[in-house]
């Protein structure tokens, strides 16, 4: 067995052994002997020398013996690690912050020592996971990319006579894999990339330094990719995964690949108390207003009429293009200014056809006839543009007013009611009618806050569409949807119960 087949079998054997080891009880003692035991369990199906360090000669079954350099570096290094573990009580009794530093130092010492010929990383990771478990912590190396591990190991190589060099990248790594929230963020992003189905894309991600941001720190980078709940920024030589919940809705809705972004790694104040956050919609720029005017169907129809008439009047359909553009651009200056300064009358000398001694050619006659229609249509165009501009500004103002409304999370009492059975919901609402008022008030606010299409997305449970439209993460959009759906169900239930009671009362009176 050779090549790829051998590597695949080896990898499979290691995975089986790794699964068994993680299920094993914790050892009585953490030391280099336990590390050797882990290595032997992992690789005994692959290498005869599994569990033996590379500084000691090993005799194979065929009688051959490995040649090793004569020095005590590995032996002394392992003894030092044993001493550290004994002195620090296997890292027990430490806060997570303290544990992160000590575990980082220990892992760096192991990595620099490389006690085995191959397979050091796998044995070290299980060793650290076990020691973390015994100390009341949890490590998850699955969210660490190969490139990040290499980079952290390289930074920690011995330097200036010290056993460990720059430990900062390794500490950041252990901070990420020991913090459940950061583990969830990194895993969600990587799973999203993998679920796209592109092996090359996922492999490319695994070859990058992917990190979670340090809480409270500010980062500036280039927006490169996204998942349902996070975005990825390239910050210097690293890729930082930023939770969408860190960002204001107006930033998320406007963000495009390649944009430069600065963010602070912290959840907004009162985040947990807000169901739908406010979005600060910026005022339209003149450029945006003109673009909307030009794209309007009524404006385009009037433009086309002007071009058709210009072809007849001037033999040039583009004769008034510059004037049309001026009307669009100067529409903010008001109707009086436009009508005083922009007019097709100045082109009278360029009418098509000829006039000799007061006699007009047939083409000139038609041009003069159409000129009146052209003049009227140009006047109409000015009116249309000014009207459309007013509509654009009004609609945008309504959007600003609508989006600036934030909706608070329903009270705990209402949330408790929403989680009850239908029968218990009726009892709770009958006992406290104000809860029903709060629920109906919540639904009214949601209808006022969302557009028709956003409300439709909520109704269809289209979490991705809703999240993109109102600038929140997909998981938050799902939470919003579930709360609103439950509230709608409660209101429907109370209406149905009220209708039943009314029908029963009518029947009683008839009897």
Phi, psi and omega in degrees: 000126183219171171059225186298319181300317179297315181296321180294316179297317179300314181298320179295316179297320180295318179298318179297315180296320180298318179298316180295317182296322181291339178273344182292152174296161178292146180288160177290330184218137175260115178202187183294335177295322178292323177299318179295322178298315179299316181297319180296316180297325183287323192238009183294337177280350186246316184236135177298326186272013180306133179091354179256133179285159188278001180265359182242131179303140180235133180261120179282169180299332180276005177092349179287154184233138179287145175264130182232151176292147181270099173196164184254019185300312183291317180300312180294322180296316179293324178294323178294319178296318177301320181293317179299314181297321179291317182292326183260016175053045178057031178065023178279156176076014181259149170293166181298321179298316178294319180298319181302314181294312183294319179294323178296316178298316181295316180296320179296321178298315177300313183297319180291331182281322183044067186293336182252157181297317174216164174083017181295315186301313182297315179295319180297317183297316179294321177302313183290324178296320180291317181292327176293317179300316180295331182269002178086020179237176179220133178244142178228096182284352184294340181266007179262122179284158180301319182293323178294318179296317178298316182296315180295320178295317180296320180295329184271003179301150181308139184210137178052042177079359179269146181293334180228134180275237181282109185270353186302311179300324179291322177296320178297320179299310182291330174298315181295316187276353177256353180259110184305323181294318180290323176301316180298319181296312181294318181294318180301317181293312182294322177296323179297318178295316181295322183288350176291342176090003180261109180297319182297320180294317180293319178297323178296319178296319181294343179261017176244160175273102182256123183228159169268149181286153174283130183305129177089349180277155179252136183232145173233126182201186181255129181291119186246330185195172179208161172233178180305326185243358185217166170233157180246126177247138173273114180240104185058241183262008182240164175241117185260130179266114184255127175295137177299334179294343176287339191256146176290148181306321182294334177284315182296317183291335182264350187290134178230151180305135181093350179291148173271134185221139172243130179218157175252130185282077176202143180285137181304153179300141179063021182305316184291343182262002182248128177277304177238117184284160175286152175239121180274098182277121181291154176293150180290140172280162178300323179298318180292321179297314180297321179297320178292322178298311182298327182276355182288137185295323180289324176295317181294322178296318179293322177300318182295321177297318179298318180295320180296316179290325178297326178297320180284319186283319186244358186065021182210108183293342183261010185303321185259012182302317181296321179292320177300316180296322178295320178300316180298313185287319186269009182298340178285348182272354176100159185296317183300315180298316183296313184292332179282331189248348182232118181203143178284356183300329183294348182261015183303325182290348184255019178299144179289160182086188183226159175224115182237119180055042177078002179259121181269140174288159179308321181293322179292319178302316180293323180296316179295323179296315182284340181297321179300315179296321180296317180299318179295318181293325179293319175300318179297321180299317178301315181296317179298312181299315181295321179293315180296321178301316180297318179296317180301314181293323180292314180298320180292322178296319177297322177295318178300315181294321179292314185287337181282356176277120173261148181246123182286153174297139178301154181301161180299326179298318178292317178301323178295318179297318182297336183267358181277169172288165183300318181296317180289330177297314179300316180297316182295319181289325177294325180286334182217084183302336181296335178293322178294321177297320179295320181293315179294324176296321178298314181295323178296318180294321179296318179297322179288329185279324186265150172284171178302317184289325176293319178294325177295319177298319177297316181296325181273000185057037176271081187297321182295316180295317179296316182297319180293323185287321184255004171074049176225172178286161180295320180295325177289322176298323178294319179296316178302313182299314183296319179295314181294320179299318180294320178297318178298320181294321179296315179297319179295321180296316181292324177295318180295319180293321178296320178296319179297316180296321179295319179295320179296321180294320178298317180297321181296318180293325179293325179290000000 
